[in-house]
Amino acid sequence: MLTKILHNSVIQTLLLLALLAGVGICIFPEYSPLPIRFAEKFAVQIMIGYLFGGVLFLMLKQPRLMFASFGCCAALAIFLKFSMNPREVFSEKKQVLIQEETIQEETIQETESVEIKIAHFSLSDAENDPELTFEKILETEADLISIQEVTPIWQPYLESYLDSIYPHNHTILDLGMYGLSVYSKYAFNFIDTFYYEEIPNLVGSISLGNEIDSVYFVSTHAVPAFSQSAYKRVEEHLQLIQDYLVELNHPHFIIGNFYVVPWSKEVKEFRSVTKLRDSRTGFMPSYRDGTLSFWDIPMDHIFFSKHFECSGFKSVSGVTSNHIGIQGVYTIDYVEEKNQ
């Protein structure tokens, strides 16, 4: 019965248009009405749906629909790949390699690496039992922890569980959703706050010792993008951070929840200008045990400058909550040069 329906030329044409429209919505969401733009967040799931759709049309002996479905799957895969790893990153890596080769011709280098672990959590996604949440936070053994949506209710738990292990910390409390905390094992060179409208952003610098005396970070939390005006505010918020970074040559991280996915127009433009790299290397979030989450939407991010390499990145899940945060491991080299 289904095969007979699919042989109808009108039905096939409608299905082909629907397949192409799905790709267009994911690649050019800014031109879609807001309820339809919401599909952008599920681009990975839609891509996988195209893959299974192609297999189904193959079994039903519908070559036109099969090739269209596989083609749409491939188009989204290419789009997601270059959104997560834009061309600018590859060209920049190539330039760094050329510069390193030039330096090696002139000097003898002794390279050492320093590792830093960074984690980010949202207390709105916390476990029902605060003790379980902070056990998960401490399990990361992160050197720098960013925590958002910190309210006065959470402050005693922060002090009880984290202050003794992370003596260097700064907190901005908020009765709503814009409270922020940063906890560090390293001393702050400075810690400050700047605002986008009523939303605070924590900016600071830490010293990793040796030759790495200034690693900057910005911990931020954008407004939830549930309307066209909210998307505009996210873009303006990222522009403010971008303006802060434009003349910053030191190693740095941008940590927080932007409420937009890595392949969104707002994030792609932000990364294109700042040349920041994404800690995520794949489309689908993975957890510490190596499992993948099909429905987890990546809206919290750790972006890092060209000075670092990311050697590991995972989502952090709880007992009752599928996603409470993210963590990454980063290395940075410093070179002791001796003239020949």
N, C-alpha and C positions, 0 to 999 in steps of 0.2 A: 504493500500500500504506500509506504513512504517513498520507495523508489519510483513508483508511478507519479507521485506528486512532484518529485524533484525533476522529472523529465519535462514538466511543463515549463516552457520557455519564459513565461512571465514570472513564475516562482523563482527560477534560476537567476533571472535578471535582478529581482528584488534581493535575493540572497547575496549576490555579488556586490550590489550597492551597499548592503548592510555591512559586509566584510570590509569594504574599502572605507566606509564611514567610521568604523571602529578604529582603524589605523589613523585616520585623519584626526579624530578626537584626541587620541593619545599623543600624537606628534605636534599638533597645533591646538592645544586645549584653550589657549587664550582667545581664540575666535569662536568658542562654543559658549552657549548659555550656561550659567552657573550650575544648574542641576546636572547638565551633561558633562561639564568639566570635571565633576567629581570622579568620573571614570578614569581620569588621568592617574589617580593614585593606585589604580588597580591594573596598570599597564602590564605588569609581569603576569598577573593572573589571566589577563586577556590574551597575552602572547601564548601562554600554555593552552588556553582554550582553542586558539587557532590551530595549534599542533594536534590536539585531539580531534578537532573538527576535520582536519585534513585526513587523518586516519579513518575517521568515520565515512567521509565521502569516498575514500579509496575502497572501503568495504562495500559501499553502495554503488560502486562503479559509476561515479560522477566525476569524470576527469577535469572538467572546467572548474567545478567547485573545489575539487581537491587541490589543483594547482593554485587557485586563488587563495585558499586557506593557508597552504604552506608558504606562499609568497608573502602573505600578510604577517605570518609568524616570523619569517626571515627579516622583513622590513622593521618590525618592532625590535627584534634582537639586535640588529645593526644600530638602530636609533638608541636603544638603551646602552649598548656598549660604548658608543662615542659620547653619550651624555655622561656616563660615569667616568670615562677616561678620555677627555677631549683631546683634540689634536695638539693644542697648546702644550699639554703636559709632555707628550712624546717629543715634540720639537725642543722643549726646554731641557729634557733629560739628555738629548743628543748634544745640545750646546754645553751642558755640564761635563759630559764625557770628553768633549774636545778640549775644554779648558783644563781638565785634569791631565790629559795627555801632554798638553803644552807645559804645564807646571812640572811634570815628571822629567821632562827633558832638561830642566834648569836646576832642579833641586833633588836632594835625597829626602824622601818623606817617611816619617814614622807616624802612622795613623792609629789613633785610638778611638774607640766607640763608647758612647754613653747611652744608656737605656733609660727611658722614662715611660711609666705606665699611667694612662689617663682613663678615667671613668666618668660617666655622666648618668644621672638618675633623675627621674621625675617622681615626686612623692604622690602625685595623683594616681600613679599606677602601682603604688606600694601594696604590700600584702595587708590583709586585715589585721595581722599581728605585727606591730612595729618592730618587735624583736627579730622576726624573720627577715624583715626588710634590711635591717642594719647588719644582720649576719651575712646577707648576700653582698652588701656594700663592702664589708670588711674582707670577704672572700676574694675580692678582686686584687687585694694588696696593691692598689693603685698608689702612685706617688702624688697625683693631683686628682681631686674629686670635685666635680661640679654637680650641685644639687639644685633643682628648681622646684617652684611651687611650695616654698617654705613658709609656713604660717606660724604664728606664736604657739600653736598647739604642738608643732613638731620641734620647737627649739629645745625643750628639755631632753628629748631623745638624742638630738644632735650632740649636745653637750655631754650626755652620759656615755654614748658609744664612741664618739669620734675625737673628742678634745684631747684625750690622753695619748692617742696614737698620731693625731695630726695637730701638733701644737700651733701651727700657723694657719689661721682661718679668718674668714670675714663673712658676715651674714647681713643680708638686707631682708627684714621681715615684711610681709604684706598680708593683709587680711584676705586678699583675693588669690590670684594665681601667679603674681609676679615676684614673689619672694625668691631670693637667690642666696646660695652659700657656696663658698669655695674653701676646700680643705687641702692643705699641702704638707708634705713631709719636709719640703725645702722652705727656707725662709723667704719671705717676700722682699724683693728689692723695693717695690711699692705696690700699693693696691688703691684703686680709685673707682669712681662710678661716673658714668655718663648716661644720659637719658634720651630715649626716643619717645616723645610725648610723655606719658606717665610710666613708661616701661623702663626699669633700670637695667643697665649692663655693667657687669663687673670687669674691669681691665686691670691687669697686674703683670708683674715680672718676677721670675724666680731665677736663682743661680744653681746650676747643676754641678758646680765645682769645676776643677781642672781649668780648661780654657772656655767652657760654656758658662759665661757669667750672666747672660741675659736671655731668658726664654720668656716671651710674652704670651699672654693668653687673654681671650675675651670670652666670658661666659654670658650667654644671652638667651632670651626667651621671647619669641615673637608672638604677636596676636594670632589666635586661631583663624585660619583662612576659610571662613564659612560664607563669605560674600565677596562680591567684586571689589567693594571698598576695602575689605580686609586683605585681599590679595595685593591691592595697591599699597596698603600700609606695610605689609611684609616687604615689598620691594623697596619702599622708602627706608625701612629699618635697616635692610641690608646695605643700602646706599650709604647710610650714616656710618656703618661699620667699615664699609669700603673706603670712605674718605679718611677714616682714622688709620687704615692700614697702608694707604697709598705711598707714604714716605717711610714706612717701617721696614728696615733692612735686616732686622734681627729675626732669629727663628721664632715662629709663633703658631698658635693654635686658635681656632674658633670653635667653641663648644656650645651646644645648645639644641633646643627644639625650635625649628622654624615653621613647623606645621605645613611644610611643603616637601615633596619628594625630591630626590637628587636629580631627576630628569626634568623637573619643572623649569619653566622659562626664568623664573626669578633666581633660582640657584645657579643655573647655567650661566646667566649673565654675571652674577656675582663672582663665580669662580673664574670666568673668562678674564675679568679685569684684575682680580687679585692674584691669579695664577695659583690658587690653593688646590691642594689635592684632596681627594675623598678617601677616607679610610676604608670604605667599602670597595671591594674589588669584584663583587658579584651582584646579581640582581636580587637574590633572595636572602633574607637575613638568616644567619646561622647562630646556633647557641654553643655553649662551652663544650657540650658533649658531641658536637658535630652534626646534630640534627638540623633540618631546615624547617622554617615556618612558612606555610603557604599563604596565610592570611595576614601576617605581620607587615604593616606598611612602614617603610623606613622614613620617619619624619624627624628623628633626632640624629644629630650629626657631630662628627669630630673632623674638621677640616684642618690640614696642616700645610706649612710652607715647604718650599723645595729643599730646605736644609735637612729634612727628616726623611727616613724610610719607615714605612709601616710594616712591621714583621708579624702582626697578628691583630685581628679585629673580630669581636664576637658580640652578640646580643646577650643580655643577662635576663634570665627568667627566674621567677619565684616558684613557690609551691602552688599558690592559687592564682597567681598572675602570670600570663604568658610573657609579658615584657615589662621590665621595670627599669631597664637602662642599657647602656652600651659600654664597652671597654676596648681599649686599643693599646698596643705596645709599639713604641717608636724608638728608633736609634738615630743618633746624630754623631758624625765623625768630626774630630778636630785633628789638625795636622801640625806636627812639630817638624819644621823645615830646617835643614842644615845645608848651607851653601857648599857646593863642591869646591 
